[in-house]
Amino acid sequence: MHLGLLVLFLFWTKSCWCAPQHGCEPGDELLGRCGNSVYEEKPTCTEMNLGYCNDMEYSRTIFPNILGHRTRLEAESGAEYLLLSVIHGLLNGECSPEIRLVGCSVLASPCQNDKMIKPCRSTCEALRKDCIHAFEAIEMAWPYFLDCDRFFASDQEGCYDPLAGLKARQELAMSSLSPEEPSTIIQFTYTSNSQMYSLLKRTAAKCSHISHVYSIGRSTEGKDLLVIEFSNNPGQHELLEPEVKLVGNMHGNEVLGRQLLIYLAQYLCSEYMLGNPRIQTIINTTRIHILASMNPDGYELAASEVEDNSDPELSNQEGHLLNGWTNGRTNAQNIDLNRNFPDLTSVFYRNRRSRHYRIDHIPIPDAYWFGKVAPETYAVMKWIRSLPFVQSASLHGGELVVSYPFDFSRHPHEERMFSPTPDEQVFKQLARTYADAHATMSNNDTERCGASFYRTRGIINGALWYSFAGGMSDFNYLHTNCLEITVELGCDKFPSEAELYPEWKRNKEALLSFLESVHRGLKGVVKDVDGNGIKGATVSVRGIRKDVTTAENGDYWRLLNPGTHILTATAKGYSRVSKRVHLPHNMNKAGRVDFILEKVLIFVAIFMSSDYYSVNTWSLIHYLCSPSSPSSPSCIQVPVEPDIDDHLFPTVDTWDRFDPYNQFERYGEPDVSEDGIERQEKPWWWNYFSQSGISPPNWLLRNV
């Protein structure tokens, strides 16, 4: 199937789309130009029954259609219909569903009084202008059956606009937002660190039923890294409620993101109180964490570097007239925080060819802890590990683009090399969500702040832009379930105060759309047969070599694009369950897929030269499988040889066995004996050997 699509795709991209050979040009039958037609049937209205087009605004169509297809079956078997069914994947989700709706209006035009109503030429021309870049990006010509002059009619001819319904729904969604004169009052000025702390605490106090503040640690100079949270149940993770984080000011001199997040916190609080239904829905269904400043020390340095502090006219300007682009970028230790995270991307590249190597939750290498770890980096890593974040955005400055992982090139000597993750399509859609909702980011500009992103409309793979190791986005992806994008908000890293309100207007819708986009794909709970959630269970998607793990109560979230997916849930000591799931294009919330796993003990019989150990191995299996066994398990005998790739699976995260700061909390209290010595938890087979007086074999002891 995939090979066939590939061949068809290569055929399409060779040159241009060519009309099917019916003995005359497509559409000529209706114009009376085909005198040799075998079928001379009268066009009549019929019920719409074209599967991929059944969500059109009308219910009746006509055959023969514009392209000369005489029946529904002929239309469904044509190359045009096949293209519409795969166009979303070919264009990586861009210009969808617009292309499909316009294409359907050609394949199955609306019918009234046995007369065809052609789609509007103006709609086609506007769509081609907006979407031609997407076809150029994959070196594919504009489809022939979307020839605006040939198959579309003018407005004066009483044409049909296939995008009218979609536009109306979009306008309705926009009208539900706050009016142009906002009821939420925000003072669009720069805030010092002390002012920021005070403002966030006042905001949380004002909306105490949906918000609270907490510190994830301190900076090098002892300033709080303060987070404000919004949720209908603040301070607690709720089952199946996704968690999103927004991080600003990672580089101290890139300050616009810091201010936008401060304004966003005020806006969420005020609009929720004023009854804004959109904001109430976001907060009631999502747990939002906002870290406005990850580098408060760097911000203070950047804000103090004014071109001329003695100029009275500049006394109220905090720092938009910087001497350069580097003042305050790093923290107080002169560490670039976005190069200070563990380089797990190199670990992935080294081992990715191993058939069994898992790229999710890659442990932190021991060597990382022997380098200089900034307290800000450590605090954020600890924060990331402590909550089941689903998606994240880090706000930067210096360009106008959204980048996504990987940020480190798959070839160490290539500074600009496309380096996709297994979730390339999901990341592109996530980046598109922000860029398209931004007022200007996705515009087809040739030049931005010195870089060209006109072919991708404001999004780019990070390593293709420029490569660097130790980035926060790569760490999120490879160490946790979280998918993080990097948002470059504009060319000016420290804009003047006069630009703050216009920038808020440009970014507000993008920020809200990003928060809403977490409700995409699938979610669910992995439980045992007694209904208890299984923590740490693995949920995988066939074809995507990146798994997610369940949270404390067994819930999971998996961001996915529309399509058919095969999900598999598994956990240590439990059965494996797979389900086939179809995600339609018109879903506006995450689908729910739960799993129930049965407990099963899998015993590995290793055949050794010693008959003594072989006998005892089978004796152990017989004991544990007998009805008198305390656990009464189901038993499976699996003879297995040691895997050559076993060394690729570290059993203990380096954070747990080597934490130089000794600050990461353990999840439970240690079992301590009367003499004060911590006891290790005994494995499930310990009682058997204790009762029989037989020494456990080495192959069991080595896993204790």
N, C-alpha and C positions, 0 to 999 in steps of 0.2 A: 504493500500500500504506500509506504513512504517513498519507495523507489519510483513508483508510478507518478506520484505527485512531483518528485524531483525532476523526472523527465519532462513532465508537462510544464513545470516551472521554467526549465531551461528552454523549452520551445517558445514559451511566452516571451522570454527576455532576449531571444536572439535578435529580434528587430522590432516590428510593430505588430499590433493585433491585426490579423487578417480575417475577412469575413468568411463564414462557412460557404461551401460551394453547393448552392441549391440550383445552379443553372442560371441564376440571375442575382443581382445585388440584394442584400438584406433590406427588407422593407418595400422592394419594388413590386411585390405581389399586390400590396394594398393600393399601389399607385397605378395599377393596370399595365405594367410594363412587361409582364411575363405571360405571353400568349400561349406558351407550351405547358403551362401548369397542369398537372394531372388532376389536382383537386380544385374544383370550382365551387367551393361551399360558401354559403353566405355567412359573413361574420355576425355572431350573436353573442349577447352577454351571457356569462356563465359564472357560477360561484367560484370565488377564489379558493384554490386548493393547491397552492404551491408552497410546500412546507417551509422553506426558508424566507418566504415573503408574507406569511399569514398574519404578521402583526402590522400590516399597512392600515392606513386610516379608512380604507374602503373594503368592501367585501365581494364586489363583483368585478370581473375582468373580461377580456375578449380574446378570442382566437379566430384566425391567425393574429399573432401579435406584430409589433413593429419590425421584429427581426425575421419574420416569415415562418416562425414556428406555428404549425397548424393545430397542435394539441398540447395539453399540459405535459404529457409524457415526453413529447419531442423537446419541449422547453427544458424539462428537468434533466434530459440526457445531453443537452448542449454544453459546449465549453463555457458559455457565458454564465450559466447557472453554477457550474463547478467552480468557476473563479469567485463568484460571490460567496460560496461556502468556505473558501480558504483565504479570502482577501485579508481577513483580520490577522491571520498568522503571517502571511507574506509581508504585510506592512507593519508588523509588530504592534498592532493595536491602534495605529494612527488612522485618523479620518473615519473611524467607525463609531456609530452605525451609519453615518451619512452616505458613504459609498454604497453600502448595501441597500439602503432605502431608495436611492436614486436609480441604482441598477434594477431593483425590483419594479420600479415604475416604468422601465423600458420592457422588461420581460413580461410583466403582467400589468399593463396600463389599466386605469379605471375605465369602466364602461357605463354608459348611460343611454337608454333608448336605443340599444344595439349600435351605438357609436362609440368609438375609442376617443378618450381624452388624453392627448399627449402630455408628457411632463414639460415643465417650463424651461426654456432655453436659459433664462437668466439664472435659475438655480444651478443648472449644469455649469455655466461659465464661472459662477462664484465658487462652486465646489472645486473645479479644476484649478483655479487660481490658488486656493488654499491647500490643495492636496498634491499638486504635481511634484512638490519636493519629495514626498514620501515615495513616489514611484521612481524618481531619479536616484534616490538613495540606494535602491536595490537594482538600478539599471534596467528598469522595466518601463516600456512605453505606456502611454495613457491608453486604456482599453478602447478598442474601436467602437464597441457598442455604446460607449458614452461620448460619442461624437456629438458635440452640442449643436452643430449646424444641421446635422443629418437626421437625427432621431428626436429632436426636441422642438417645441413650438414656441412662438412668441407669446407675450402676455396678452396681446390684442386678439389672439386666436382662441382665447378662453382656455388656456392651458391649466394643468394641475401642478401645484407645488408639493412635491413629495416630502419636503422637509418642514412644511407648515406646522404639523402637529408637534414635531420635535422642538421647533423654535418656540411654540406656544408654551410647552412644558418648561423650557428653560427660562422664559420670561416670567412664568408664574413662580418658579423657584426664586428668581432674583427679586420679584416683588415682595416676597415674604421676608426679605432682609430688612434691616433697619433703614429708614428713609435717608435721603441725602444729607439732611440736617440731623446728625445723630443725636439721639436722646442721651446716649452715654457721653458724659463730659470727661475728656482726657486732656491733660495739659501736655502739649507736645514740646517738651523741653528735655535737655539732657539731665540725667540724675547722677549724682555722686554715689559712691558705694553706700554711704550711710543713708542717703535719701532713698536709694533703691531698697535697702533692708526695711526701712520704715514704711515705704509705700506698699511693699509686698505683705508685710505684717498687718497693715491697716486693711488692705484688700481682703485678706483671709479672715480678719475679725468681722468685717462687714458681711461676709458671706460664710459665716462659720458652719452653716449646715451643709455646705457643698465644697468647702475649701479648708485647707490648713497648710502651714509652712513647716518645713523640717530641714535640718542641715545634714548634708552627706559627708561633711568633713571640713577641713580648713586649708587655706592656701599656704604658701611658703611663709608669708608674713602674718599668718594667723587670722585672716579674714574668712568669715563663714562662706561656704558654698551653699547658698540657700535655695531650696526648691519650694515652689508653691504647687500644690496639688488640687485638682478639681475632680469631684466625683459626687454622686448622690449618696455615697457612703464613705466619706474621706477617711483615710488611714487604714483601710482594709481592702484586700483583694476579694472581689466578688466572683463567684463561679461564672465563667463564660463572658466576663466583661473584659475586653482587651485593654491593655495598658500601652500608652503612647508617651514618648518623651520628646521634648524640644530643648535643644542646647544652644546657647548663644555665647558670643564673646570668648570663644576658645583661644583666639588670638586677640590679645588685649587691645590692639589698635583697630580691630574690625568691630565697630561699635553699633552699627545699625541694627544688627540682629538682636543685640542686648536690649535696645530701646523698643524694638517691635514686640519682643516677648513680654516686656513690662507693660506695654499698652494692651497686649492680648490678654494678660491676666486681669487687668482692670475691665476690659470689654466683656470678658466671659462672666465676671461677677455681676456687673451692672445689668447686662442684657438678660441674664437669667432672672434677676430680681424684677426686671421690667416685663417679664413674661414672653420674651422672644422665643417662639416655639422651636426654631432651628437650634438655638443655643441650648435650650432646655433638653432637647433630644440628644445633642452631642454629649452633654455632661451626664445625663441620666443613663447613657448606654456606654460610656467610655471613661476610663480612668486616665487623666491627663497629668503629666508631670512636667513642669517648666523650670529649667535651670537657666535663668537669664544671663548669668555671668559665671563661666567656668574659670576665668582668669582675672579676678578683681585686682590683683597686683599689677598686671600688665595694663589694665584699663587706667589706673591712676597715673602711671607713667605716660601713657599716650595722651591723656587729657591735660597733663601739665606741660606738654611740649607744644606750646603755642608759638607761632612765629615771632611775635614780639609782645612779651608779657607787659611791657611798660606802656604800650599803646592803649589809651583809655577807651578807644572805640572797640577794642578787642577784649575788654575786661570780662564781658559776659559770654565770650565764646570759649567753649571748653577745649576744643582741640581739632577743629576741622582744617586749620591751617598748619598741618604738620610739616616738619622739615623733610620727612621721607616716609617710606612705606614700612619701615621696620621698627620705629620707636614704639616700644610697648608690645610688640608682637609676642615675645616669649614671656615666661613667668619670671619671678624674681631671681630664680637660679639660672636664668638665661637658657632655659630649656623650651624648645618648641613642642608644645603639648601634643600637636598632631603628628609628631614623629616619635613620640615617647611610649606608645602602647606596644605590647609584645608583637613581634613580627611573626604572626601565624601564617601569613600568606606564603612565605618562603617554605614553611613546613608543609603546607598544602601542595605547593608545586613539586617539592621533592618526592612526595609520596602518592601523588594523584594517579600514577599509572598502576599502582597496586590495586588489584581487583577488589580487595575487601576493605580498603582503607576508608574510614568514615571521615568526612570533612566537617561534620557538625561537632561542636563542643570540643575542639582541639585543645588539649591542655597547654598551659603556659610553660615554655621551656625553663629549665633550671637556670640557664645562663642569663635569662632576662633579669633575675633578681640581683645579679652581681653588678649590673649597670646602675646608672643614676635614674631612679624612679621618682618623678615629681610627686609631691603629696596631692596635687590636683588630679594627676593621672590615676594615682592609687585610689583616691576617693571615688572617682567616676567608675573605675573598674569594679570596686566593691558594690557600688550602687547598681550597676548593670547586672551583676551576679545575684543581687538580692531580690529582684522583682522580675516577673515573666513578661518583659517588654516584647511587643509584637513588631512595632515599627518606630522609627525615630528620624529626626531631621536635625542636622547641625548647621547653624546659620553663620556664614562667613561673608567676606567682602573682597572686592578687587576685580570681579568679573560679573557678568550677568548670565548665569547658566546654572543648571542643576547637574551635578555629577553623581555617579553611583559606582559601587565596587565592581571589580577590584580596582584599588588605587595603585597597587604595586604591579609592575609589569611582569608577565609570565616569563620574560627573558631578561635577566639582570642587566644586560648591556643595552637594552632597548629602552630609550626614554619615553617613546610614544608608541605603544603597541596595544591594540585592542585585546583586553584581558577579561573576558566575561566570567561571571560566576555561573553555577548551575541554574540560578534563578534570574538569568539575564532578562527574560521577557517580563517577569514580575517587577524587577527593578526598573525597567524602562517605563512600564505603566505607572509605577509610583512616581518616578521623575516627571513623567508627562502630566500627572495630576497637578503637581505644583506649577510647572511651567505654563501649562495651558490656562490655569486659573489666574495667573499673574497678568497684570495689565499689559506689559510689554515684553516679557521674557521670551515668548514663543514667536514674536514677530519675525518675519523673514528678512532680518537685517544682515547685510553682508559682513559688516565689521561691528564689533562691539568694543571692548576695552583693549583692542589690539589683537584679539583672537577671533577666529571665524567659526561660527556655529550655525551658518545658514542652512546647511544640509540636514541638520538634526533639530531645528527649531528650538534651540535653547536647552538641550540635554546632551550629555556625553558620558561615555565610559571614562572613569577617572584615569586609568593608566593610558588610555589613548590621548588624553589631554596632556598630562605629564605624570611621570611615575615617582612614587615615594613609598618607603616602607614605614611601618609603625603607626599607621593611621587608625583613627578611632572607628571609621566605618568598616574597614576590613576586620578589625577586632570584634565588633558587634556581630558580624555575620558568621565568623568562624568559631567564636567561643560561646555564642548564645543563640537563641532563636530569633533575635532581633534583626530586622532589615533596616539599615540606615542610609539615607541619602545626604549629600552635602549641597546646601543651597548657597550659591554666590549671589548676593543681593544687589550688587552694582559696582561700578568702577570706583566710586569714592568710598574709601574705607571709613572715613570720619566726616560725613557730610555736615553742612551747616544746619543749625536748628530750623531754618526756614524750609529745609527739605524733609523734615521729619514727618509732617502731616501728609504731604504728597506721597511719600514712601509708604506710609501706613495704608493709604487708600489703594496703592498698587499691590500691596501684599496681603491685605486683610482676607480677601476671598480665597487666596491661595493657601493661607494658613488654615482657614476653616475647612476647605476642601481636603487638605491633607489629613486633618483630624478625622474627617468623615470616611476617608478612604481605607481606614483600618477595618471597616466592616465590609470586607471583600474576601472572597474565597470561601474557606470552610472553617468551622469550629466544632467542638464537641467535647465529650467526656469519655475517657477510657476507664472502664469499671471492671471489677471482678463480678463473679456470679452473685455475690451478696449485695451488690450495689455500692460497694466502696470504691472511691476513686483510687487509681493507681498512679502514684507519683513516679516520674522518671520514665514512663513508658515512651516508646519511640513510635512516631507516626511518619511513615515514608510515602512518597509519591513516585510511582513508577516513571522512570525517565528523567527524574530530577535527583541528582546525587547529593541531596542535602535533606536531612531529616530534622524534625522538631521533636522536642520532648515535652511531656506533660508537666503541669505545675503541681503545686502541693496537693490539690484536691482532684487531680486527674484530668483537668481541662486543658485543651490545646487550641491553638489558632494556626491556620496555614494559609498565608496569602497566596492566591492562585488566580490566574486569568481564566476567562470563560473557556469551556471545552470539556472533554471527557477525560477523567483522571481515575487511576486505580490507586486507592489508598490501602496501606497495610499498617496495622497496629500490632506491636509486640512489646513484651517486657520480660525481664529475667524471671524464669520460673512459671511463665504463662504461655498459653497457646498463641498462635499467630492467626490473625483474622484480616481478610482483605475484602474491600468493597469497591464496586465500580460506581462512580459518581459523575453526573453530568451537570455542569454549571452553565446555564443559559446566559446569553449576552444581556438580557434585560433585568438581571437580578440587582436589586438595590440594597441588599443586605447579605451577610454571610450565610451560607447554607449550613445546616447542622447535621453532622454525621457522628453518631456515638458508636463505641465498640464495647463489647463484653468479652473479656478474656477468661478462659478457664485455667485454673492452676494445674500445672503439669511439671513433674520433676524429670529431667532428662539426665540419665546416668551414662557416663562415658566409660566403657570397658576398654582398658589399655592392656593389650596382650604382651606380657613381659616373659622373660625366660624363666622366672621363678614360678613353679607351680603353686608355691605357698601363697603368693600374692594373688594369683589368678583365682584360687579357691576362695580366699577371703573376699575378693572383689565380688564374686557371684554370691557369696554368703551375705554380703552387705546389701546387694540388690534384692535378694530374696527377703531379707528382714524388712526392708523399707517398703516393699510392695505387698507385704502380707497384711491381712485385715487388722492384725494387732498393732500395726504401726500407728503411732500417735497422730501422724499427719494424714493417714489414709490416702496417699496420692495415687494418681494415675502414673504408670511407669512406661517409659520408652527406653529400649536399649539401643544405643547408637555407637557402634565402633568407629572411632575417629583417630586419625593420625595427627601429630602436631603440625600446625600450619606454618609454612615458611614465613608468613607475614604476622605471626603472633607478636613480634616485637613492636609492631606498629600500633598496638592497643595498650597504652599506659593504663594501669588499673587505678592509679591514684593521681589526682590533679596536683601539680606542683604547688598550687596555692595552699592546699591542705597540708602538705608535708614540708613546705618550706615557705613560710610567711615571715619575712624579715621584720615587718612592722608588728606582728602578733596582734592584729586588730580584728581580723575577720572572725565573726562569731560562729561557734559551732551550733549545729541545729538541736543538739540535745545534751543533757548533763552526762558526764562520764560515770561509768559504773565503778565505784571505789570500794575496796574491801576495808575491813576494820583497821588494818595496819596502814591505810592511806595509799595503797598501791592501786592504780587504775587497772580494772579487769577488762580484758578483751572479750567481746561477745563471741560465744562459742558457735561454730558452724552447725548445720542441721544434722550432720552425721556423727557428732561427737558422742552422743549417748550410746550409740551402738558399740563403739569401740570401748567405751568406759565399762559397759556391762559385760562384754565378752572377754575383757582382759587382753585383747589382741592389739598390737601397736598399729596405728594407721600407716598405710603405705606412703612412700615419699611423694607420689603423684597427687595425694590429697593434702599432705602437710605443706607442700610448697604454695598452696593457694590460701593458707590460713593467714 
